[in-house]
Amino acid sequence: MKTVSRLLPALVVALMANPVLAHTGQGEAHGLAHGFVHPLMGLDHVLAMVGVGLIAARIGGRAQVLVPLAFLAMMVVGGMLGASGNGLPFVEVGIALSVVLIGLAVALRLALPTAAAMALVGLFAVFHGQAHGAEMPEAASALSYGFGFIAATALLHAVGLGLGYGLGRLASGGDRPALRLTGAGLALAGVGLLVGAI
């Protein structure tokens, strides 16, 4: 626990110092491999998607499947909006806010019902999906590119679930300080992303 407490502030500062790369429009993004890599290139996406897994682990039960599935389903909706040229206002702000609010939900141990957690992550997933879809080049296969970024997102959710379980094992007396500190770190990183998006 002491190691986590010491490393967390350094990790948060390091994460906040990295540029958000997923929305630069640089480079090619074709097919399955490029679709898979795209979500991994943006700190905002990585943090939010791992955070979704943390929330699902925190709630437990069927939320472990339903919350990530809600994110994936609504991300597909957002991806179709973006790919068809339909924009959303304040996409980058919405994405940054997703990191802040998901982090706060974990840090404050909010007792969200599964349906409420699904609605929360689903709302933010539309912004994430729109950003992915809008950056898909015309020459790319929408199906393979889309499958790639869905697979990467599911993998990041699984990382969040695993992290949530691992941090939960450090719990003593029903409290999960390591999980709460991780949520606080997410929220703080999200604030940094939000400042950059405004």
C-alpha positions as CSV (number, residue, x, y, z in Angstrom):
1,M,0.0,0.0,0.0
2,K,2.9,2.4,0.8
3,T,4.4,1.7,-2.6
4,V,1.1,2.5,-4.3
5,S,0.7,5.7,-2.2
6,R,4.2,6.8,-3.2
7,L,4.0,6.0,-6.9
8,L,0.5,7.3,-7.6
9,P,1.3,11.1,-7.5
10,A,4.3,10.5,-9.8
11,L,2.2,8.4,-12.2
12,V,-0.5,11.1,-12.3
13,V,2.0,13.8,-13.1
14,A,3.6,11.7,-15.8
15,L,0.3,10.9,-17.4
16,M,-0.8,14.5,-17.3
17,A,2.5,15.6,-19.0
18,N,1.9,13.4,-22.1
19,P,0.1,14.9,-25.1
20,V,-3.3,13.6,-26.1
21,L,-2.5,11.9,-29.4
22,A,-5.7,10.2,-30.5
23,H,-7.3,13.3,-32.0
24,T,-4.4,14.8,-33.9
25,G,-5.5,13.4,-37.2
26,Q,-1.9,12.5,-37.9
27,G,-0.8,9.3,-39.7
28,E,-2.8,6.6,-41.5
29,A,-5.6,4.7,-39.8
30,H,-6.5,1.8,-42.0
31,G,-8.0,-1.6,-41.2
32,L,-8.1,-3.7,-38.1
33,A,-4.5,-3.0,-36.8
34,H,-4.9,0.8,-37.1
35,G,-8.3,0.7,-35.6
36,F,-6.9,-1.3,-32.7
37,V,-4.0,1.1,-32.1
38,H,-6.1,4.3,-32.3
39,P,-7.7,4.1,-28.8
40,L,-4.3,3.2,-27.3
41,M,-2.7,6.4,-28.6
42,G,-4.7,8.8,-26.6
43,L,-4.3,9.2,-22.9
44,D,-7.9,10.4,-22.5
45,H,-9.3,7.2,-24.1
46,V,-7.0,4.9,-22.1
47,L,-7.9,6.5,-18.8
48,A,-11.6,6.6,-19.4
49,M,-11.8,3.0,-20.7
50,V,-9.7,1.6,-17.8
51,G,-12.0,3.7,-15.5
52,V,-15.0,2.0,-17.0
53,G,-13.5,-1.4,-15.9
54,L,-12.8,0.0,-12.5
55,I,-16.4,1.1,-12.0
56,A,-17.7,-2.3,-13.2
57,A,-15.3,-4.1,-10.8
58,R,-16.4,-1.7,-8.0
59,I,-20.1,-2.5,-8.5
60,G,-19.5,-6.2,-9.1
61,G,-22.1,-8.8,-10.2
62,R,-23.6,-8.4,-13.6
63,A,-22.3,-4.9,-13.9
64,Q,-18.9,-6.4,-14.7
65,V,-20.4,-7.3,-18.1
66,L,-23.2,-4.8,-18.6
67,V,-21.3,-1.6,-17.9
68,P,-18.5,-2.3,-20.4
69,L,-21.1,-3.5,-22.9
70,A,-23.1,-0.3,-22.5
71,F,-19.9,1.7,-23.3
72,L,-19.1,-0.5,-26.3
73,A,-22.6,-0.2,-27.7
74,M,-22.9,3.6,-27.4
75,M,-19.3,4.0,-28.7
76,V,-20.5,2.3,-31.8
77,V,-23.3,4.8,-32.1
78,G,-20.9,7.6,-31.7
79,G,-18.5,6.0,-34.2
80,M,-21.2,5.9,-36.8
81,L,-22.1,9.5,-36.2
82,G,-18.4,10.5,-36.6
83,A,-17.9,8.4,-39.7
84,S,-20.9,9.9,-41.3
85,G,-19.7,13.4,-40.8
86,N,-22.1,14.3,-38.0
87,G,-20.3,16.2,-35.3
88,L,-21.0,16.7,-31.6
89,P,-20.3,19.9,-29.8
90,F,-17.5,19.9,-27.2
91,V,-16.3,16.4,-28.0
92,E,-12.9,16.9,-26.4
93,V,-14.5,18.5,-23.3
94,G,-16.9,15.6,-23.1
95,I,-14.0,13.1,-23.3
96,A,-12.0,14.9,-20.6
97,L,-15.1,15.1,-18.4
98,S,-15.6,11.4,-18.7
99,V,-12.2,10.8,-17.1
100,V,-12.9,13.3,-14.3
101,L,-16.4,11.9,-13.5
102,I,-15.5,8.2,-13.8
103,G,-12.5,8.9,-11.6
104,L,-14.6,10.7,-9.0
105,A,-17.2,7.9,-9.1
106,V,-14.4,5.4,-8.2
107,A,-12.7,7.7,-5.7
108,L,-15.9,8.6,-3.8
109,R,-17.1,4.9,-3.9
110,L,-20.4,6.0,-5.3
111,A,-22.9,3.3,-4.9
112,L,-24.2,3.5,-8.5
113,P,-26.9,1.0,-9.5
114,T,-25.9,-0.9,-12.6
115,A,-28.4,0.9,-14.8
116,A,-27.1,4.3,-13.6
117,A,-23.5,3.3,-14.3
118,M,-24.5,2.0,-17.7
119,A,-26.2,5.4,-18.5
120,L,-23.2,7.3,-17.3
121,V,-20.6,5.4,-19.3
122,G,-22.9,5.2,-22.3
123,L,-23.3,9.0,-22.4
124,F,-19.5,9.5,-22.5
125,A,-19.0,6.6,-24.9
126,V,-20.8,8.6,-27.6
127,F,-18.1,11.3,-27.4
128,H,-15.3,8.7,-27.5
129,G,-16.9,6.9,-30.5
130,Q,-17.6,10.1,-32.4
131,A,-13.9,11.1,-32.1
132,H,-12.8,7.6,-33.4
133,G,-15.3,7.7,-36.2
134,A,-14.5,11.2,-37.3
135,E,-10.9,10.3,-37.7
136,M,-11.4,7.2,-39.8
137,P,-10.1,8.0,-43.2
138,E,-12.4,7.5,-46.2
139,A,-10.1,4.8,-47.6
140,A,-10.4,2.7,-44.5
141,S,-12.7,-0.3,-44.1
142,A,-15.3,0.9,-41.6
143,L,-16.0,-2.6,-40.5
144,S,-12.4,-3.7,-39.8
145,Y,-11.3,-0.3,-38.4
146,G,-14.4,-0.3,-36.1
147,F,-13.8,-3.9,-35.0
148,G,-10.2,-2.9,-34.2
149,F,-11.1,0.0,-31.9
150,I,-13.9,-2.0,-30.3
151,A,-11.4,-4.8,-29.5
152,A,-8.9,-2.3,-28.0
153,T,-11.6,-0.7,-25.9
154,A,-12.8,-4.1,-24.6
155,L,-9.2,-4.9,-23.8
156,L,-8.8,-1.7,-21.8
157,H,-12.0,-2.4,-20.0
158,A,-10.6,-5.8,-19.0
159,V,-7.4,-4.1,-17.8
160,G,-9.6,-1.9,-15.6
161,L,-11.5,-4.9,-14.3
162,G,-8.3,-6.7,-13.4
163,L,-6.9,-3.6,-11.8
164,G,-10.1,-3.1,-9.8
165,Y,-9.9,-6.7,-8.5
166,G,-6.2,-6.4,-7.8
167,L,-6.6,-3.2,-5.8
168,G,-9.7,-4.6,-4.1
169,R,-7.5,-7.4,-2.7
170,L,-5.4,-4.8,-0.9
171,A,-8.6,-3.8,1.0
172,S,-8.6,-4.1,4.7
173,G,-11.9,-4.1,6.7
174,G,-14.1,-3.5,3.7
175,D,-12.3,-0.3,2.7
176,R,-10.5,-0.1,-0.6
177,P,-8.0,2.8,-0.2
178,A,-5.8,1.8,-3.1
179,L,-8.9,1.7,-5.4
180,R,-10.0,5.1,-4.1
181,L,-6.6,6.6,-4.6
182,T,-6.5,5.3,-8.2
183,G,-9.9,6.9,-8.8
184,A,-8.6,10.2,-7.4
185,G,-5.6,9.9,-9.7
186,L,-7.9,9.4,-12.7
187,A,-10.0,12.4,-11.7
188,L,-6.9,14.6,-11.3
189,A,-5.5,13.4,-14.7
190,G,-8.9,14.2,-16.1
191,V,-8.8,17.7,-14.8
192,G,-5.5,18.2,-16.5
193,L,-7.0,16.9,-19.8
194,L,-10.0,19.2,-19.3
195,V,-7.8,22.2,-18.9
196,G,-6.1,21.3,-22.2
197,A,-9.4,20.8,-23.9
198,I,-10.8,24.2,-23.0
